[in-house]
Amino acid sequence: MNTPTDAEIGAYICAAGKAAWEVPDLPANTKQREIKSVGIIGAGTMGGGIAMNFATAGIPVTIVETTQEALDRGLKVVRGNYQRSADKGRFPQEEVEARMDRFDGKLELAALADCDLVIEAVFEDMELKRKIFTELDRVMKPGAILATNTSALNIDEIAAMTKRPEDVIGLHFFSPANVMKLLEIVRAKHTADDVVATSMDLAAKINKIAVLVGVCPGFVGNRILFARQKQANKLLQQGLMPWDVDAALNADGEWTLSNPLAGDSVAQVLAYVNFNANVLKQKLTDQLAASGLESVHSPSALSAASTESVSPNRLCRSPRIS
């Protein structure tokens, strides 16, 4: 097989990026909905990062949390992110306050009633999302776009909690949402064409690369991850260490198992750590047994030791390979 040149790879990426914006079955003259204000549900890592994209683009943001403490904490993180960027000279210092002035923190979903677009960014729990969309259906003005940031849940099921499924769409940002360029736009069964067109145009306005997908397990990013991770896990089960797999993957690019893009959610990272902790524990146990040291380092003792010492940062950091 011929290895493509850097120029050929660059040309392919450029062409693929342009093609991602094309929606063949969407009429070119589809009228868009006006988006002058955005509501965000959740001021955590994802919610705050998502909100920053809109505030940076000059769009006012109402961000809702369940407690004042969580809201204050989230807005403090947002301010810190902006301040660090200003300190690095990416924009003038006065722009920090200008962007923060576009935020309005609230503690009730009803405060989002007049927003043109609302994005739910709570953790991946279907019952919680069903509850939120039931309430949004009650309080949001007619014509508002109701979006979920879910990375894998069935958006058709979420939309079914409303009497306006045509207004529901998936807008899946990748973490950190204020940095990562990809935005998966997920068209559900009943999503209206003007909601799709508006979302695609809005992605460009907030400087994202949009890719339109349908409702399916993992959408695009996680679907690729699932296939790659399945094969990587087979190698780990056969006795290879995570950094050995990383070295092979990195030979063709930045495909490290612990790459933040590969583990979009904290749950995925923790699952990765726990899985590999068990693989490493078993491999070490087998090595000790083969060396005749099982009486000194029993599996139970090794298990206790690994529980104390394993951390995401430690396992996800590959050693330097010469």
Buried (B, 14 or more C-beta within 10 A) or exposed (E): EEEEEEEEEEEEEEEEEEEBBEBEEBEEEBEBBEBEBBBBBBBBBBBBBBBBBBBBBEBBBBBBBBEEEBBEBBBEBBBEBBEEBBEEEEBEEEBBEEBBEBBEBBEEBEBBBEBBBBBBBBEEEEEEBBEBBEBBBEBBEEEBBBBBBBBBBBBBBBBBBBEBBBBBBBBBBBBBBBEBEBBBBBBBEBBBBBBBBBBBBBBEEBEBBBBBBEBEEBBBBBBEBEEBBEEBBEBBEEEBBBBBBBBEBBEEEEBBBBBBBBBBBBEBBEEBBEBBBBBBBBBBBEEBBEEEEBEEBBBEEBBEEBEEEBEBEEBBEBEEEE
